[in-house]
Amino acid sequence: MKNKKVNIPPNVVAVGVPCKVKREITENDKTTYEMYTGEY
């Protein structure tokens, strides 16, 4: 199988092979996870 480049939209959670968008990252995600708050 030939490699195919796929653009992944910003602010989404994408998983798998082939990569598929699972869901959008919400404002609630940005306040819940340390990675986005700068506290890591």
N, C-alpha and C positions, 0 to 999 in steps of 0.2 A: 504494500500500500504506500502511495506517495504522500509525503508530509504536506499538509495543507495549513497555511497560516490563517488564523481566525482572530479578528479583533474582538477584544473583550471590553464592553463598555465600562466607563468609570463608575465607581460607587456601587459595585455589585459583588456578590459572593458567587464565584464560579468554581465548579468542581468536576472531576472526572476526566476520562479519556474516551472519546473526545470531550473537550471542555464544554460544559453547558452552564448557563446562568441559573443559579438556584433561587436567588432573591436579591432585591435591592438592599443596600445598607441605609437604614433609616436614621433620622436625627436621634432617636432613642438609643440606637447602637453607639453613636458617637459619644454619648454621655455615660454609657454603661461600661464600656471597655477601656482599661487603662491606656491602651495603645494610643487612643485618640485624645486623652486628657493630658498627656505628657507626664504622667506620674510613674512611668515604668523605669 
